[in-house]
Amino acid sequence: MNKKIIYALSILVIFELFGCSSEEQRLRPALESITAQDLANDTKILASDEFEGRAPASNGEVKTVNFLEQEFQKLGLKPGNGQSFFQEIPMVVITAEPGARLEIKGGKKSISFASKTDFVASTQRVLEEVSLADSEIVFAGYGIVAPEYKWNDYEGLDVRGKTVVVLVNDPGYATEDPALFSGRTMTYYGRWTYKYEEAARQGAAGIFIVHETGPAAYPWGVVENGWTGPRFNLSREDNNMSRCAVEGWLQLETTRKIFASAGLNYDELKTAAARPGFKAVPLGLEASLTLKNSVKKVTSRNVVALLPGSKRADEYIIYMSHWDHFGMNPALEGDKIFNGALDNATGTAALIELAEAFQKLKRPPLRSIVFLAVTGEEQGLLGSEYYAAQPLFPPAKTAAVINMDAMNIYGRMKDITVIGYGLSELDQYIEAAAKEQGRTVNPDPTPEKGSYFRSDHFPFAKQGIPAVYPGGGTDSVEHGKEWTLAKREKYTAENYHKPSDEFDPNWDLTGAIEDLRLLFKVGCRLAMESTFPNWKEGTEYKAKRDADMAAAAKK
């Protein structure tokens, strides 16, 4: 053989052994420990009927958090809250008696609507009874006050003691005008959480959001299941008396009937409400509704496990998922258990897989790795909100949060999605790891659904902590993009927040394993660095992060 060729081959072997592939070889045992079989096994356990749908403050919670504690202990992880694996979360559960009716009078004729089928309503006020009594109804467009967009649906309007009806999403979605709000991408102003908060700031007694599947991003069944029965909230000193007495949703046809009774056309007003300069419209109608509630104070738990860093143990990378779902509904016919297999037994099982992988590293991470399974996501990101406000690890010492909510069950993808792509420097970590797998990184294909505001990374972002929410990609290696999007839409329509979200042994978890290995590499890189990623310029969360980091540097 030619000596030059022999020399070149020798150099190549040395390069492979000690160059670029050396990192891959170091990580290989850890990466290979992340398997589809293990992910499926833990998902199947968490989504089994034995765990009773994993509702907060239930027997299902006890089984879930004990299972997670045992798994983390078996892996040799340490408690993340002193001597405990648990962070206790004080909550209040408010359950309205069924059968309430919404009475509308003052129009062509009095109208009465039934709860669940025509509307849903609840309260966050910790009271055994709340009511609307002949409360004037005002259509307040999108219910948005956004100075940066020069938009104020409440301008010149006094809604104290009144009931406002507002549209879901924001004007950018309705018009698809890229110059209006963020175009088709939902802003936080489009979320139901914001609309309830703003109505309370305006002093309204009640607020109803008009449900339409497109702009809401889910069908009425999701609203019906999520806003009836026991409703959990964080326990607060003011007992949530600053909130509106009644918060709810109206079916679209219910809304049309109410507007028609006032001699108004809902569809015409809906179109007008998306134009700048829209003025709220009093309907000349009055609403009455009484909710009789049972009130109970409970405690739920976040589960927190810690792998201490070897050299910078006071700096942290957090992997996070929510363990909870909707529990059981005895009133349902047939299957009464909301098993929450995809949402989010898969993400919770993924935490266990990643914890095992980090324990397989021959060279431990320099920074500490935290595995955080939070409660109350389905009730409004309660566990993550509580942790973000009362963190166990200093925010300025937390380099990144990686959130996992519903893993990919549709096989290998050519890409990986980042919900909120373009907001933080964490994107480049995802991009680098994806490139090693021969994949691309894409933004959320359905930004109008507002997914960025609907999962547990968001409370961390509001506190300035860089948080990233990677989702499974959409471009199937085998079937292409349209197939994947159709599969996801089918899940949303048929299984999302329904008892039918059950473990399926036919799921193809090969894509989920690729995603987990990618996220493992991202965490490894972050854990071995000394730098702290930040939000990108112009991002609303950057000012809080900069202030926290500056304050920490002075100490």
C-alpha positions as CSV (number, residue, x, y, z in Angstrom):
1,M,0.0,0.0,0.0
2,N,1.2,3.5,-0.8
3,K,2.9,5.1,2.2
4,K,0.9,8.3,1.8
5,I,-2.3,6.4,1.9
6,I,-1.2,4.5,5.0
7,Y,-0.2,7.8,6.7
8,A,-3.5,9.3,5.8
9,L,-5.5,6.4,7.1
10,S,-3.4,6.5,10.3
11,I,-4.2,10.2,10.8
12,L,-7.9,9.4,10.1
13,V,-7.9,6.7,12.8
14,I,-6.3,9.0,15.3
15,F,-8.8,11.8,14.4
16,E,-11.7,9.4,14.9
17,L,-10.3,8.2,18.3
18,F,-9.3,11.5,19.8
19,G,-11.0,14.1,17.6
20,C,-14.6,14.8,16.8
21,S,-15.9,11.4,17.6
22,S,-14.3,11.3,21.0
23,E,-17.2,13.2,22.5
24,E,-19.7,10.8,20.8
25,Q,-17.8,7.8,22.2
26,R,-17.9,9.4,25.7
27,L,-21.6,9.9,25.4
28,R,-22.4,6.6,23.7
29,P,-23.3,4.5,26.8
30,A,-25.6,7.3,28.0
31,L,-27.2,7.8,24.6
32,E,-27.8,4.0,24.1
33,S,-29.5,3.8,27.5
34,I,-32.3,6.0,26.1
35,T,-34.5,3.3,24.5
36,A,-38.0,3.1,23.0
37,Q,-38.8,0.0,25.2
38,D,-37.9,1.8,28.4
39,L,-39.9,4.9,27.4
40,A,-42.9,2.8,26.5
41,N,-42.7,0.8,29.7
42,D,-42.8,3.9,32.0
43,T,-45.4,5.6,29.8
44,K,-47.6,2.6,30.0
45,I,-47.3,2.5,33.8
46,L,-48.1,6.2,34.3
47,A,-51.0,6.1,31.8
48,S,-52.5,2.9,33.3
49,D,-56.0,2.9,35.0
50,E,-54.2,2.1,38.2
51,F,-52.9,5.7,38.3
52,E,-56.5,7.0,37.9
53,G,-55.8,9.8,35.5
54,R,-53.1,11.5,37.7
55,A,-55.3,14.3,39.0
56,P,-53.7,16.7,41.6
57,A,-54.5,15.9,45.2
58,S,-55.9,12.5,44.5
59,N,-55.0,8.8,45.0
60,G,-53.7,9.1,41.5
61,E,-51.3,11.8,42.5
62,V,-50.0,9.7,45.5
63,K,-49.3,6.8,43.1
64,T,-47.7,9.1,40.5
65,V,-45.3,11.1,42.8
66,N,-44.3,8.0,44.8
67,F,-43.5,6.2,41.5
68,L,-41.3,9.1,40.4
69,E,-39.6,9.3,43.7
70,Q,-38.8,5.6,43.6
71,E,-37.5,5.7,40.1
72,F,-35.2,8.7,40.9
73,Q,-34.0,7.0,44.0
74,K,-33.2,3.8,42.1
75,L,-31.1,5.9,39.7
76,G,-29.1,7.3,42.6
77,L,-30.4,10.9,42.3
78,K,-30.6,13.1,45.4
79,P,-33.7,14.9,46.7
80,G,-34.1,18.4,45.1
81,N,-35.7,20.1,48.0
82,G,-33.5,19.6,51.0
83,Q,-34.2,16.1,52.2
84,S,-37.3,15.7,50.2
85,F,-38.1,14.9,46.5
86,F,-41.3,17.0,46.8
87,Q,-42.1,20.7,46.7
88,E,-45.6,21.1,48.2
89,I,-48.0,23.4,46.4
90,P,-51.0,24.8,48.3
91,M,-54.1,24.7,46.2
92,V,-57.8,25.3,46.5
93,V,-60.4,23.1,44.7
94,I,-63.7,24.7,43.7
95,T,-66.4,22.5,42.3
96,A,-69.6,24.1,41.0
97,E,-72.8,22.2,41.4
98,P,-74.0,21.0,38.0
99,G,-77.2,22.3,36.5
100,A,-76.5,26.1,36.6
101,R,-78.4,28.1,34.0
102,L,-77.5,31.3,32.3
103,E,-80.5,33.6,32.1
104,I,-80.5,36.4,29.5
105,K,-83.2,39.0,29.5
106,G,-83.9,42.5,28.0
107,G,-84.0,41.4,24.4
108,K,-86.7,40.3,22.1
109,K,-87.4,37.5,24.6
110,S,-85.8,36.0,27.7
111,I,-83.5,33.1,27.0
112,S,-82.1,30.4,29.2
113,F,-79.0,28.3,28.5
114,A,-77.8,25.1,30.0
115,S,-74.3,24.6,31.4
116,K,-71.9,22.2,29.6
117,T,-74.0,22.1,26.4
118,D,-74.4,25.9,25.8
119,F,-71.8,27.4,28.1
120,V,-69.4,26.7,30.9
121,A,-68.7,28.8,33.9
122,S,-66.6,28.7,37.0
123,T,-65.0,31.0,39.6
124,Q,-61.6,31.5,41.1
125,R,-63.0,33.3,44.1
126,V,-62.9,31.1,47.2
127,L,-66.6,31.4,47.9
128,E,-69.4,28.9,48.3
129,E,-71.6,31.0,46.1
130,V,-71.0,33.6,43.4
131,S,-73.5,35.2,41.1
132,L,-74.3,37.6,38.3
133,A,-77.6,39.4,39.0
134,D,-79.0,41.4,36.1
135,S,-75.5,42.2,35.0
136,E,-75.3,44.4,31.9
137,I,-73.7,42.6,28.9
138,V,-71.1,44.4,26.8
139,F,-69.3,43.0,23.7
140,A,-65.7,44.1,24.2
141,G,-64.2,42.8,21.0
142,Y,-61.1,40.8,21.8
143,G,-60.9,42.2,25.4
144,I,-57.3,43.4,24.8
145,V,-55.4,46.4,26.1
146,A,-52.1,46.5,24.3
147,P,-50.4,49.9,24.2
148,E,-47.5,48.6,22.1
149,Y,-50.0,47.7,19.4
150,K,-52.0,50.8,19.9
151,W,-55.0,48.7,20.8
152,N,-57.5,49.2,23.6
153,D,-60.9,47.4,23.5
154,Y,-61.8,48.9,26.9
155,E,-61.0,52.5,25.9
156,G,-63.7,54.9,27.4
157,L,-65.6,51.9,28.7
158,D,-66.7,51.3,32.3
159,V,-67.5,47.7,32.8
160,R,-67.5,47.6,36.6
161,G,-70.2,45.2,37.7
162,K,-70.9,44.3,34.1
163,T,-70.4,41.1,32.1
164,V,-68.1,41.3,29.0
165,V,-68.3,38.9,26.1
166,V,-65.0,38.7,24.2
167,L,-63.5,36.8,21.3
168,V,-60.7,34.2,21.6
169,N,-57.3,34.7,20.0
170,D,-56.3,38.2,18.7
171,P,-57.0,40.4,15.7
172,G,-53.8,39.3,13.9
173,Y,-55.3,35.8,13.6
174,A,-58.6,37.0,12.4
175,T,-57.2,39.2,9.6
176,E,-54.0,37.3,8.9
177,D,-52.5,40.8,8.6
178,P,-48.7,40.5,9.5
179,A,-48.7,44.1,10.6
180,L,-51.5,43.6,13.1
181,F,-50.2,42.1,16.4
182,S,-48.0,39.2,15.3
183,G,-50.1,38.3,12.3
184,R,-51.3,34.7,12.4
185,T,-49.0,33.9,15.4
186,M,-51.0,34.2,18.6
187,T,-49.7,36.6,21.2
188,Y,-50.3,36.3,24.9
189,Y,-53.2,38.8,24.4
190,G,-55.0,36.0,22.5
191,R,-54.9,33.5,25.4
192,W,-57.9,32.9,27.6
193,T,-55.7,33.5,30.7
194,Y,-54.9,37.0,29.6
195,K,-58.6,37.8,28.8
196,Y,-59.7,36.8,32.2
197,E,-56.9,38.7,33.9
198,E,-57.7,41.9,31.9
199,A,-61.4,41.7,32.5
200,A,-60.7,41.5,36.3
201,R,-58.4,44.6,36.0
202,Q,-61.2,46.4,34.4
203,G,-63.5,45.6,37.2
204,A,-65.9,43.3,35.3
205,A,-68.2,41.1,37.3
206,G,-68.2,38.4,34.7
207,I,-66.5,37.4,31.4
208,F,-67.4,34.9,28.7
209,I,-65.1,34.0,25.8
210,V,-66.8,33.0,22.6
211,H,-65.5,29.5,21.6
212,E,-64.7,28.8,18.0
213,T,-62.5,25.7,17.3
214,G,-60.2,27.4,14.8
215,P,-59.0,30.4,16.9
216,A,-59.2,28.5,20.2
217,A,-57.2,25.6,18.7
218,Y,-59.3,22.9,20.3
219,P,-63.0,21.7,20.1
220,W,-65.7,22.4,22.6
221,G,-65.2,19.0,24.2
222,V,-61.8,20.3,25.6
223,V,-63.5,23.3,27.1
224,E,-66.3,21.2,28.6
225,N,-63.9,18.7,30.2
226,G,-61.5,21.4,31.4
227,W,-63.9,23.9,32.8
228,T,-66.4,21.7,34.6
229,G,-66.0,19.5,37.6
230,P,-63.3,20.3,40.2
231,R,-61.2,23.3,39.3
232,F,-57.8,23.8,40.9
233,N,-56.1,27.1,41.6
234,L,-53.1,28.2,43.7
235,S,-54.1,29.1,47.2
236,R,-53.6,32.9,47.5
237,E,-53.9,35.3,50.5
238,D,-56.6,37.3,48.8
239,N,-58.7,34.2,48.0
240,N,-58.7,35.4,44.4
241,M,-61.2,38.1,45.2
242,S,-59.6,40.3,42.7
243,R,-60.8,38.0,39.9
244,C,-64.1,38.3,38.1
245,A,-66.9,36.6,40.0
246,V,-67.7,34.4,37.0
247,E,-65.3,33.3,34.2
248,G,-66.6,31.2,31.4
249,W,-67.0,30.2,27.7
250,L,-70.0,30.5,25.4
251,Q,-70.7,28.0,22.5
252,L,-70.8,29.8,19.2
253,E,-74.4,29.1,18.6
254,T,-75.3,30.3,22.1
255,T,-73.5,33.6,21.3
256,R,-75.4,34.0,18.0
257,K,-78.7,33.6,19.9
258,I,-77.7,36.2,22.5
259,F,-76.7,38.7,19.9
260,A,-79.8,38.1,17.8
261,S,-81.9,38.7,20.9
262,A,-80.3,42.1,21.1
263,G,-81.0,42.7,17.4
264,L,-77.4,42.4,16.5
265,N,-75.4,40.2,14.1
266,Y,-72.6,38.4,15.8
267,D,-70.6,37.7,12.6
268,E,-70.7,41.3,11.5
269,L,-69.5,42.5,15.0
270,K,-66.8,39.9,15.0
271,T,-65.5,41.2,11.7
272,A,-65.6,44.8,13.0
273,A,-63.8,43.9,16.2
274,A,-60.7,42.9,14.3
275,R,-60.3,46.4,12.8
276,P,-58.3,49.1,14.6
277,G,-60.6,51.7,16.3
278,F,-63.3,49.2,17.1
279,K,-65.6,50.5,19.9
280,A,-67.2,48.1,22.4
281,V,-71.0,47.6,22.0
282,P,-73.4,47.4,24.9
283,L,-76.0,44.7,24.0
284,G,-78.8,46.1,26.0
285,L,-79.2,42.7,27.7
286,E,-78.7,41.5,31.3
287,A,-77.2,38.2,32.5
288,S,-78.0,36.3,35.6
289,L,-76.2,33.2,36.8
290,T,-75.6,31.6,40.2
291,L,-72.8,29.1,40.9
292,K,-73.0,27.1,44.1
293,N,-69.6,25.7,45.0
294,S,-68.0,23.3,47.3
295,V,-64.6,24.6,48.4
296,K,-61.7,22.5,49.6
297,K,-58.0,23.4,50.3
298,V,-55.5,20.7,49.3
299,T,-51.8,20.2,48.8
300,S,-50.3,18.9,45.6
301,R,-46.6,18.3,44.8
302,N,-43.9,18.9,42.3
303,V,-41.3,16.2,42.2
304,V,-37.7,17.4,42.2
305,A,-34.6,15.2,41.7
306,L,-31.0,16.4,41.6
307,L,-27.8,15.2,40.0
308,P,-25.2,17.4,41.6
309,G,-22.6,18.9,39.4
310,S,-18.9,18.0,39.9
311,K,-17.4,21.5,39.8
312,R,-20.2,24.1,39.5
313,A,-22.8,22.4,41.6
314,D,-24.5,25.8,42.3
315,E,-25.4,26.2,38.6
316,Y,-28.4,24.3,37.2
317,I,-29.9,22.9,34.1
318,I,-33.6,22.0,34.5
319,Y,-35.4,19.3,32.5
320,M,-39.1,19.6,33.1
321,S,-42.4,17.9,32.3
322,H,-45.9,17.9,33.9
323,W,-47.0,14.6,35.5
324,D,-50.7,15.6,36.0
325,H,-53.8,15.0,34.0
326,F,-57.6,15.3,34.6
327,G,-58.2,12.2,36.8
328,M,-61.6,10.6,36.6
329,N,-65.1,11.8,35.9
330,P,-67.8,9.5,37.3
331,A,-70.5,11.3,35.4
332,L,-69.2,10.0,32.1
333,E,-70.7,7.0,30.3
334,G,-68.2,4.2,29.5
335,D,-64.6,5.1,30.1
336,K,-64.3,7.5,33.0
337,I,-60.5,7.8,33.3
338,F,-58.5,10.5,31.6
339,N,-55.3,8.5,31.3
340,G,-53.3,11.3,29.6
341,A,-50.9,8.9,27.9
342,L,-49.5,11.2,25.3
343,D,-50.3,14.3,27.4
344,N,-48.1,13.9,29.4
345,A,-47.2,10.4,30.5
346,T,-44.7,10.4,27.6
347,G,-43.0,13.6,28.8
348,T,-42.8,12.3,32.4
349,A,-41.4,9.0,31.3
350,A,-38.9,11.0,29.2
351,L,-37.6,12.6,32.5
352,I,-36.8,9.2,33.8
353,E,-35.0,8.2,30.6
354,L,-32.8,11.4,30.7
355,A,-32.0,10.9,34.4
356,E,-30.8,7.4,33.7
357,A,-28.7,8.7,30.7
358,F,-27.0,11.3,32.8
359,Q,-26.1,8.7,35.4
360,K,-24.4,6.7,32.7
361,L,-21.9,9.4,32.0
362,K,-18.3,8.4,32.9
363,R,-17.5,12.1,33.3
364,P,-20.2,13.7,35.4
365,P,-21.5,17.1,34.4
366,L,-19.9,20.2,35.8
367,R,-23.2,21.9,36.5
368,S,-26.1,20.2,38.4
369,I,-28.9,18.7,36.5
370,V,-32.5,19.0,37.9
371,F,-35.4,16.8,36.9
372,L,-38.6,18.6,37.7
373,A,-42.0,17.0,37.3
374,V,-44.7,19.6,38.0
375,T,-48.3,19.4,38.9
376,G,-51.4,21.3,37.8
377,E,-50.4,22.1,34.2
378,E,-53.8,21.1,32.9
379,Q,-55.4,23.6,35.4
380,G,-53.4,26.5,34.2
381,L,-49.6,25.8,34.7
382,L,-50.0,25.9,38.5
383,G,-47.0,23.8,39.5
384,S,-44.6,25.6,37.2
385,E,-46.0,29.0,38.2
386,Y,-45.5,28.2,41.9
387,Y,-42.0,26.9,41.3
388,A,-41.0,29.9,39.1
389,A,-42.3,32.3,41.8
390,Q,-40.7,30.3,44.7
391,P,-37.8,28.5,43.1
392,L,-35.7,25.9,44.9
393,F,-32.6,26.9,42.9
394,P,-31.7,30.6,42.2
395,P,-33.0,31.9,38.9
396,A,-29.7,33.7,38.2
397,K,-27.9,30.4,38.6
398,T,-30.3,28.5,36.4
399,A,-28.7,28.4,33.0
400,A,-31.6,26.9,31.1
401,V,-35.0,25.1,31.4
402,I,-35.9,22.4,28.8
403,N,-39.6,21.5,28.8
404,M,-41.1,18.2,27.5
405,D,-44.8,18.1,26.9
406,A,-46.2,15.2,24.7
407,M,-43.4,13.3,23.0
408,N,-43.4,12.3,19.3
409,I,-45.4,9.1,18.7
410,Y,-45.3,9.2,14.9
411,G,-41.8,8.0,14.1
412,R,-38.6,9.6,12.9
413,M,-38.7,13.2,11.6
414,K,-36.4,15.1,9.3
415,D,-36.8,18.1,11.6
416,I,-37.5,19.1,15.2
417,T,-39.8,21.9,16.2
418,V,-39.0,24.6,18.7
419,I,-42.1,26.3,20.1
420,G,-41.1,30.0,20.3
421,Y,-38.2,29.6,17.9
422,G,-36.2,32.8,17.6
423,L,-36.7,34.0,21.2
424,S,-33.6,32.8,23.0
425,E,-30.0,31.7,22.4
426,L,-31.0,28.2,23.4
427,D,-32.1,27.8,19.8
428,Q,-28.4,27.5,18.7
429,Y,-27.9,24.5,21.1
430,I,-30.9,22.8,19.5
431,E,-29.6,23.6,16.0
432,A,-26.2,22.2,16.7
433,A,-27.5,18.9,18.2
434,A,-30.0,18.6,15.3
435,K,-27.3,19.1,12.8
436,E,-25.4,16.1,14.2
437,Q,-28.5,14.0,13.6
438,G,-28.8,15.3,10.1
439,R,-32.0,17.2,11.0
440,T,-33.2,20.7,10.7
441,V,-34.9,23.0,13.2
442,N,-38.3,24.6,12.4
443,P,-40.6,27.0,14.2
444,D,-44.1,26.0,15.4
445,P,-46.1,25.1,12.2
446,T,-49.3,26.2,13.9
447,P,-48.4,29.4,15.8
448,E,-52.0,30.5,15.8
449,K,-52.7,27.9,18.5
450,G,-50.6,29.9,21.0
451,S,-48.7,26.8,22.2
452,Y,-45.9,28.9,23.6
453,F,-48.2,30.1,26.3
454,R,-49.8,26.7,27.0
455,S,-47.0,24.8,28.6
456,D,-44.8,24.9,31.7
457,H,-41.8,26.7,30.2
458,F,-43.9,29.9,30.1
459,P,-43.9,30.8,33.8
460,F,-40.1,30.5,33.8
461,A,-39.9,32.7,30.7
462,K,-42.0,35.4,32.5
463,Q,-39.4,35.2,35.4
464,G,-36.6,35.8,32.8
465,I,-35.2,32.3,33.0
466,P,-34.2,31.1,29.4
467,A,-36.6,28.2,28.7
468,V,-37.1,26.2,25.5
469,Y,-39.9,24.0,24.5
470,P,-38.9,21.6,21.7
471,G,-41.6,19.5,20.1
472,G,-41.4,16.5,17.8
473,G,-40.9,17.5,14.2
474,T,-43.5,17.6,11.5
475,D,-41.7,16.3,8.4
476,S,-41.9,12.5,8.7
477,V,-39.0,10.6,7.2
478,E,-41.4,8.0,5.9
479,H,-44.6,9.9,5.2
480,G,-43.8,13.6,4.8
481,K,-45.2,16.7,6.5
482,E,-48.8,16.7,5.6
483,W,-49.2,13.2,7.0
484,T,-47.8,14.3,10.3
485,L,-49.9,17.4,10.6
486,A,-53.0,15.4,9.8
487,K,-52.1,12.9,12.5
488,R,-51.7,15.7,15.0
489,E,-55.0,17.3,14.1
490,K,-56.7,13.9,14.4
491,Y,-55.3,13.5,17.9
492,T,-56.5,17.0,18.9
493,A,-60.0,16.3,17.5
494,E,-60.5,12.8,18.9
495,N,-58.2,12.3,21.9
496,Y,-56.8,15.5,23.4
497,H,-58.1,15.9,27.0
498,K,-60.4,13.0,26.5
499,P,-60.5,9.5,28.1
500,S,-59.3,8.1,24.7
501,D,-55.8,9.5,25.2
502,E,-54.5,6.0,26.2
503,F,-51.2,4.2,25.7
504,D,-51.0,2.5,22.3
505,P,-48.4,-0.3,21.9
506,N,-48.5,0.5,18.1
507,W,-47.0,4.0,18.7
508,D,-43.7,4.5,16.8
509,L,-41.4,6.0,19.4
510,T,-38.2,6.0,17.3
511,G,-38.6,9.7,16.7
512,A,-39.1,10.3,20.4
513,I,-35.9,8.6,21.1
514,E,-34.0,10.7,18.6
515,D,-35.5,13.8,20.2
516,L,-34.5,12.7,23.7
517,R,-31.0,11.9,22.6
518,L,-30.9,15.4,21.0
519,L,-32.1,17.0,24.2
520,F,-29.6,15.0,26.2
521,K,-26.8,16.4,24.1
522,V,-28.1,19.9,24.6
523,G,-28.1,19.4,28.3
524,C,-24.6,17.9,28.3
525,R,-23.3,20.9,26.4
526,L,-24.9,23.4,28.7
527,A,-23.7,21.4,31.8
528,M,-20.1,21.5,30.6
529,E,-20.1,25.2,29.8
530,S,-19.6,28.2,32.0
531,T,-21.6,30.6,29.9
532,F,-25.3,31.5,30.5
533,P,-27.6,31.7,27.5
534,N,-29.9,34.7,27.3
535,W,-33.0,35.9,25.5
536,K,-32.4,37.6,22.2
537,E,-32.5,41.3,21.8
538,G,-36.1,42.7,21.7
539,T,-37.5,39.8,23.6
540,E,-39.8,40.9,26.4
541,Y,-38.2,38.4,28.9
542,K,-34.7,39.7,28.4
543,A,-34.9,42.8,30.7
544,K,-35.8,40.6,33.7
545,R,-33.0,38.2,33.0
546,D,-30.4,41.0,32.6
547,A,-31.6,42.6,35.9
548,D,-31.3,39.3,37.7
549,M,-27.9,38.5,36.4
550,A,-26.6,42.0,37.1
551,A,-27.9,41.8,40.7
552,A,-26.3,38.3,41.2
553,A,-23.0,39.6,39.9
554,K,-22.9,42.3,42.6
555,K,-23.3,39.8,45.4
